[in-house]
């Protein structure tokens, strides 16, 4: 299973994974027809109403339902909601399935999936919310846990806002805002932990602004994203966004590069953690439409392109600063391609979305592993939110 969590010291061991990528995308979903009869669109059956879905959305809904069914069946009996088989190493990763459920609930307007998502996230809040605004397992909290969980909670709140209880929405929004306040007071917006963390901090600020409308978080977002791209080199030499090819276009289409990650005393490019950076940037672009963020996505995608097999959709992570093993392959399961192809003007990526989905839908099916559970939520959310027809999810 894949057990990886992004962060300076929170990375979990990644177990070997060998997948046989043999799935093919089903044909477009349609009702059975007879001669001279019209095809009827399929629907997702919910506890509230039958919602007409596109073939791709229906496939994602079925994937989430199937994966969640497996996870529930394997979960220990009589434990807190959001405790899964092999839980324990990364509590914030255990909240990932709630984000997947929130995404599907927002799409289908289903109160049953919404209720399960809320139950999981409320349980994590009760257990890990600290009085100083942070999240963690101790009263002092953890800055990395705070950022990651605040982002999961914040995106879930935005997805569920139209249907959730107003008091609960207010509580979740306040929790994200207090998490942002903690990160600001803790100095995280001026501390270059690693690229994925600095971008994640910017996402927390953007979510706090989107949820509360408080202008101080808009200012904090500008501080965070500027620092992630170009931290003071006198204090953080070699850190930030590094270009390996610098073009002239402002949208980054003719440039390549990466946000630095540090490991084993080296600062540079780590392909696997660049994928985490792309996860954060994708959701950030969905949240605020910042054209700079779209440009950074292009730069990172161009840097990664030659490392991704278009047959297996595995990423060659060889020689990374944090994953230095040569010949190591890792599933390229970020939803960033979907965001870029559907909303970012990257039509060249569209032909690869089906094959990539075949890969991660098969790989996620077990529901086991901290890294898998975290990625499950972010991938489902970004893919569904990026569908041009799902404007209400954004």
C-alpha positions in Angstrom: 0.0 0.0 0.0 1.1 3.6 -0.3 1.8 5.2 3.0 3.1 8.7 2.3 2.1 12.0 3.9 3.6 15.3 2.7 5.6 17.3 5.2 9.0 18.0 6.7 9.0 15.2 9.2 5.7 13.5 8.8 6.5 11.4 5.7 5.4 7.8 6.1 7.1 4.9 4.5 5.9 4.1 1.0 5.5 0.3 0.5 6.2 -1.3 -2.8 3.3 -1.3 -5.2 2.9 -3.3 -8.3 -0.2 -2.7 -10.4 -1.3 -4.3 -13.6 -2.9 -1.5 -15.6 -5.3 -3.5 -17.6 -8.6 -1.6 -17.2 -10.2 0.2 -20.0 -12.7 3.0 -19.6 -16.3 1.8 -19.9 -18.3 3.1 -22.9 -20.5 6.1 -22.2 -23.2 5.2 -19.7 -26.6 5.1 -21.2 -29.8 3.2 -20.7 -30.5 0.1 -22.6 -32.3 0.9 -25.9 -34.3 -0.8 -28.5 -34.4 0.1 -32.2 -35.7 3.6 -32.8 -35.9 4.4 -29.1 -33.9 7.2 -27.4 -31.2 6.6 -24.9 -31.9 7.8 -21.4 -29.2 9.3 -19.2 -28.3 7.3 -16.1 -28.9 8.7 -12.7 -27.3 8.4 -9.3 -29.9 7.1 -6.8 -29.7 9.2 -3.7 -31.7 9.4 -0.5 -33.1 12.7 -1.7 -33.7 12.5 -5.4 -32.4 11.0 -8.6 -29.8 13.3 -10.1 -28.9 13.1 -13.7 -25.1 12.7 -14.1 -22.7 12.6 -17.0 -21.0 9.3 -17.8 -17.7 10.4 -16.2 -19.4 11.8 -13.1 -21.4 8.6 -12.7 -18.3 6.6 -13.0 -16.7 8.6 -10.2 -19.7 8.3 -8.0 -19.7 4.5 -8.4 -16.0 4.4 -7.7 -16.3 6.4 -4.5 -19.3 4.2 -3.3 -17.4 1.0 -4.1 -14.2 2.2 -2.3 -16.2 3.4 0.7 -18.1 0.1 0.9 -14.7 -1.8 1.0 -13.3 0.6 3.7 -16.4 0.3 5.9 -16.3 -3.5 5.7 -12.7 -3.6 6.7 -12.9 -1.0 9.4 -12.6 -2.1 13.1 -15.9 -2.4 15.0 -17.0 0.1 17.6 -14.3 2.8 16.9 -14.6 6.5 16.2 -15.9 7.4 12.7 -13.1 7.8 10.3 -11.0 5.0 11.8 -10.1 2.6 9.1 -8.2 -0.6 8.6 -4.6 0.1 9.5 -5.4 3.6 10.8 -3.1 5.2 13.4 0.0 6.6 11.8 -1.7 9.7 10.2 -5.0 10.9 11.6 -5.4 13.7 9.1 -5.1 11.2 6.2 -8.0 9.3 7.7 -10.2 12.4 6.9 -9.5 12.0 3.2 -12.5 9.7 2.5 -14.8 12.4 4.1 -13.6 14.8 1.3 -14.4 12.2 -1.3 -17.9 11.8 0.2 -18.5 15.5 0.5 -17.6 15.9 -3.2 -20.1 13.2 -4.3 -22.7 14.5 -1.9 -22.4 18.0 -3.4 -22.7 16.5 -6.9 -25.7 14.3 -6.2 -27.4 16.4 -3.4 -27.4 13.2 -1.3 -27.9 13.8 2.4 -26.7 10.3 3.3 -23.2 10.7 2.0 -23.2 14.3 3.4 -24.0 12.9 6.9 -21.2 10.4 6.7 -18.7 13.1 5.7 -19.9 15.4 8.5 -19.7 12.6 11.0 -16.1 11.8 10.1 -14.9 15.4 10.1 -16.8 16.3 13.3 -15.1 13.4 15.0 -11.7 14.6 13.9 -12.5 18.1 15.1 -13.6 16.8 18.5 -10.4 14.8 18.9 -7.7 17.1 17.3 -8.9 20.7 17.6 -6.7 22.6 20.1 -7.5 25.9 21.9 -4.7 27.7 20.1 -6.4 27.2 16.8 -4.1 24.4 15.7 -4.9 20.8 15.0 -2.9 17.9 16.4 -2.6 15.2 19.0 -1.1 17.5 21.7 -2.2 20.9 23.1 0.6 22.6 21.2 -0.7 21.2 17.9 1.3 20.6 14.7 1.7 23.2 12.0 1.8 20.6 9.2 -1.2 18.7 10.6 -3.0 22.0 11.0 -2.4 23.0 7.4 -3.4 19.7 5.9 -6.5 19.1 7.9 -7.7 22.7 7.6 -7.5 22.4 3.9 -9.5 19.1 3.9 -12.1 20.7 6.3 -12.3 23.9 4.3 -12.9 22.4 0.9 -15.5 20.0 2.4 -17.3 23.0 4.0 -17.4 24.8 0.6 -18.7 21.7 -1.1 -21.4 21.1 1.5 -22.4 24.6 2.2 -25.6 24.6 0.2 -27.0 21.6 2.1 -25.4 21.6 5.5 -26.6 23.1 8.8 -25.8 26.7 9.0 -24.4 26.4 12.5 -22.1 23.5 11.5 -20.9 25.5 8.4 -20.1 28.4 10.7 -18.2 26.1 13.1 -16.1 24.6 10.3 -15.4 28.0 8.8 -14.3 29.3 12.2 -12.0 26.3 12.7 -10.3 26.9 9.3 -9.9 30.7 10.1 -8.4 29.9 13.5 -6.1 27.4 11.9 -5.0 30.2 9.5 -4.5 32.5 12.4 -2.3 29.9 14.1 -0.1 29.4 11.0 0.3 33.2 10.7 1.2 33.6 14.4 3.5 30.7 14.3 5.5 32.2 11.5 4.7 29.6 9.0 4.1 32.1 6.2 7.8 33.1 6.4 9.3 29.6 7.0 10.3 27.5 4.0 9.6 24.0 5.3 9.3 22.5 1.8 7.5 23.4 -1.4 4.4 21.3 -0.8 4.0 22.9 2.7 4.5 26.5 1.6 1.9 26.0 -1.1 -0.4 24.3 1.3 -0.2 27.2 3.7 -1.2 29.5 0.8 -4.3 27.3 0.2 -5.2 27.5 3.9 -5.2 31.3 3.6 -7.3 31.3 0.4 -9.8 29.0 2.0 -10.0 31.1 5.2 -10.7 34.1 3.0 -13.3 32.3 0.9 -15.1 31.0 4.0 -15.1 34.2 6.0 -14.7 37.1 3.6 -12.2 38.6 6.0 -9.7 40.7 4.0 -6.8 39.9 6.3 -6.8 36.3 4.9 -6.6 37.7 1.3 -3.6 39.7 2.3 -2.1 36.6 4.1 -2.7 34.6 0.9 -0.6 37.1 -1.1 2.1 36.9 1.5 2.1 33.1 1.5 2.0 32.5 -2.3 4.7 35.2 -2.8 6.9 33.5 -0.2 6.4 30.0 -1.7 7.5 31.3 -5.1 10.4 33.5 -4.0 11.5 33.4 -0.4 14.3 35.7 0.6 17.4 34.1 -0.7 19.6 35.6 2.1 17.7 33.3 4.5 16.5 30.5 2.2 19.2 30.1 -0.5 18.1 27.9 -3.4 14.5 27.5 -2.2 11.3 28.5 -3.9 10.3 28.0 -7.5 13.3 27.0 -9.6 13.1 27.1 -13.4 14.9 24.5 -15.4 13.6 26.1 -18.6 12.5 29.7 -18.5 10.3 30.8 -21.4 8.7 34.1 -22.2 5.0 33.3 -21.8 3.3 34.5 -18.6 1.1 31.4 -18.5 4.1 29.1 -18.1 3.4 27.0 -21.1 7.0 27.3 -22.4 8.6 26.9 -19.0 9.6 24.0 -16.7 10.5 23.9 -13.1 9.7 22.8 -9.6 9.2 24.1 -6.0 12.1 22.9 -4.0 12.0 20.0 -1.5 14.7 19.2 1.0 15.9 15.7 2.0 19.1 14.2 3.2 20.7 17.5 3.2 19.9 18.3 -0.4 17.6 21.0 -1.8 16.1 20.5 -5.2 13.6 18.6 -7.2 11.6 15.7 -5.8 9.1 14.3 -8.4 6.8 12.6 -5.9 6.4 15.6 -3.8 6.0 17.8 -6.8 2.8 15.8 -7.3 1.7 16.9 -3.8 2.5 20.5 -4.9 0.3 20.0 -7.9 -2.6 18.7 -5.7 -2.5 21.9 -3.7 -2.1 24.2 -6.6 -5.0 22.5 -8.4 -7.4 23.0 -5.6 -6.1 26.5 -5.0 -6.9 27.4 -8.7 -10.4 25.9 -8.3 -10.9 28.0 -5.2 -9.8 31.4 -6.4 -9.0 31.2 -10.1 -5.6 32.9 -9.6 -4.0 32.9 -13.1 -0.5 32.9 -11.5 -1.4 29.5 -10.0 -2.4 28.2 -13.4 1.0 29.2 -14.6 2.8 27.4 -11.8 0.8 24.3 -12.7 1.9 24.5 -16.3 5.5 24.9 -15.2 5.3 21.8 -12.9 3.4 19.7 -15.4 6.1 20.4 -18.0 8.8 19.5 -15.6 7.1 16.2 -14.8 6.0 15.2 -18.3 9.0 13.1 -19.4 8.9 11.2 -16.1 5.3 10.0 -16.5 4.5 6.8 -18.5 1.5 7.4 -20.8 1.0 3.6 -20.8 0.9 2.9 -17.1 0.5 6.4 -15.6 3.4 5.7 -13.2 5.8 8.4 -12.3 9.6 7.8 -12.3 10.7 9.3 -9.0 14.4 8.4 -9.4 16.9 10.8 -7.9 14.5 12.9 -6.0 15.8 14.9 -3.0 13.3 13.1 -0.7 12.9 9.9 -2.7 16.4 9.3 -4.1 16.0 5.6 -5.0 16.8 5.0 -8.7 14.2 3.2 -10.8 11.4 3.8 -8.3 8.0 4.1 -9.9 5.0 5.7 -8.2 1.3 6.1 -9.3 0.7 9.5 -10.9 -2.7 9.9 -9.3 -3.1 13.7 -8.8 -6.2 15.3 -10.2 -4.1 18.2 -11.5 -4.3 16.9 -15.1 -8.1 17.1 -14.9 -8.1 20.6 -13.6 -5.6 21.7 -16.3 -7.3 20.0 -19.1 -10.9 21.0 -18.2 -10.4 24.5 -16.8 -6.8 25.5 -17.5 -6.6 25.5 -21.3 -4.5 22.3 -21.5 -6.5 20.3 -24.1 -3.3 18.4 -24.8 -3.8 16.6 -21.5 -7.4 15.5 -22.2 -6.5 12.2 -24.0 -4.7 11.0 -20.9 -7.4 11.4 -18.3 -9.2 8.2 -19.1 -6.1 6.0 -18.8 -5.0 7.8 -15.6 -8.5 7.2 -14.1 -8.3 3.6 -14.9 -5.0 3.4 -13.0 -6.0 5.1 -9.8 -9.5 3.6 -9.6 -8.0 0.2 -9.6 -5.2 1.2 -7.2 -7.5 3.0 -4.6 -9.9 0.1 -4.5 -8.4 -1.5 -1.4 -8.9 1.6 0.8 -5.8 0.7 2.8 -2.8 3.0 3.6 -2.5 6.5 4.9 -1.3 8.0 1.7 -4.0 6.3 -0.3 -6.8 7.6 1.9 -5.5 11.2 1.8 -5.0 11.1 -2.0 -8.4 9.5 -2.5 -10.1 12.6 -1.2 -8.1 15.1 -3.1 -8.2 13.3 -6.4 -12.0 12.8 -6.2 -12.6 16.4 -5.2 -10.4 18.0 -7.8 -11.6 15.8 -10.7 -15.3 16.4 -9.9 -14.9 20.1 -9.2 -13.0 20.6 -12.5 -15.8 19.2 -14.6 -16.9 22.3 -16.6 -20.6 21.3 -15.9 -20.1 21.2 -12.2 -19.8 24.9 -11.7 -21.8 24.8 -8.4 -19.1 22.7 -6.8 -16.6 25.6 -7.3 
